[in-house]
Amino acid sequence: MKCKGMKLRKVLGYWVLSLSYSKTVYLHRYIWEEEYGSIPDKMILHHKDGDGSNNDLSNLELMSHTDHRRTHAGWSRDEDGWT
């Protein structure tokens, strides 16, 4: 992605986009919001494959903080809930 005035850098495994001198955003959030709109309060984006630099929309999943913690703790989810 190249846009005039925007700079891209990697920070702790995530791409960060500098929109202006004082405004930066995580690239995965920027990509999601361009496609789907604002991320609802108390929701976060999860990288399904665990690679924070893979910002393809098919790799991003919107989930609650609780579900995100469960996912990283090794829990699994199916149609019956968490196990």
Stockholm file with secondary structure:
# STOCKHOLM 1.0

chainA/1-83         MKCKGMKLRKVLGYWVLSLSYSKTVYLHRYIWEEEYGSIPDKMILHHKDGDGSNNDLSNLELMSHTDHRRTHAGWSRDEDGWT
#=GR chainA/1-83 SS CCCTTCEEEEETTEEEEECSSSCEEEHHHHHHHHHHCCCCTTEEEEETTSCTTCCCGGGEEEEEHHHHHHHHTTCCEETTEEC
#=GC SS_cons        CCCTTCEEEEETTEEEEECSSSCEEEHHHHHHHHHHCCCCTTEEEEETTSCTTCCCGGGEEEEEHHHHHHHHTTCCEETTEEC
//
